[in-house]
Amino acid sequence: MDDDRIDFSALDPTQDRVRFDELVASIMEKAEAELGVRRASTSPLSQLVQWRRPMLAAAAVIAMVSVGILWQVQVPELEEESTGIAEAIGVPNLLAQGIRNNDMPTTAELFEAFQEIQ
Amino acid sequence: MNEEVVGITDASLVGRARRGDSAAFEALVRRHYRAAYSVALAILENGMDAEDVCQDAFVKALAKLDDCRQPEKFVAWLLQIVRNHARNYRNYRRVRLAQPLDTLAVASPLSSDRGAERSELRDVLEEALRQLSEVQREVVLLHDLEGWKHRDIGKTLGLSEGAARQHLFAARRKLRELLGTETLEEHSNG
């Protein structure tokens, strides 16, 4: 600190404690509405409300992606499953393919299939 | 003011005030009121107007608190709001003063507990400060009333430390010429 300082204490708004407290109280009174809004916006309920829209959007995206993945995955699984069942009950591959494609087997194919079983 | 906020940084108080903590905001007001007042007084050259502007500036600062990107530099941000608000008020006052006198509001009386001597001294100081440039007023008030260092004053005013020092030197010299050593000594002795 230097000694050349000019004493401005007569201008100091904090010197008169009572008046300064009144000034601060006046500011706080004017600020109370804004502080109240801020308090309300940080309550757990309002936080949930604030996150509702992004959460719904995220859920929608996840649902769309899941449906897409399931659609791609399910088609080959069904095919594998049908082949698996046909094999399990002992239907020859040649016949099973014919049934899936809705084709009537020829006599030669039937003969071949029976030979496969034996 | 409650003692629990004394050692807490501005950044922490700003964070709490953003969440609506009244005590934190009050602490910021008490901590920086004098600096805000110094800036407002430097621009408006009138204590009562400076008080009004400070009040509004603090409320405005609270409303815009989320825009304060560097809460550790809250005071610099606040003083910019005070500066803008004071300049707007000064322009508004010029327009008002250009109107006929009977449309002007009557100034509110000073609080009764303020001594006449103190009031007189304040008037003398305010009158002397009016003879300085705006930047000189701001520098001398922030330094001698608020106790800021040259470097911080330079930063908030966009000046170099040396320039802030020069403004302070010139301001003090002029004030001493205007007020006279006698007045300053009487004043210092209370």
Interface residues (C-beta under 8 A of the other chain):
Chain A: M1 D4 R5 I6 D7 F8 S9 A10 L11 D12 P13 T14 D16 V18 R19 F20 E22 L23 V24 S26 I27 M28 K30 A31 E32 E34 L35 G36 V37 R38 R39 A40 S41 T42
Chain B: A17 R18 R19 G20 D21 S22 F25 E26 V29 R30 Y33 R34 Y37 L41 G47 E51 C54 Q55 F58 V59 L62 A63 S111 D113 R114 R118 L121 R122 L125 E126 V140 L141 H143 D144 L145 G147 R172 L175 R176 L184 H187 S188
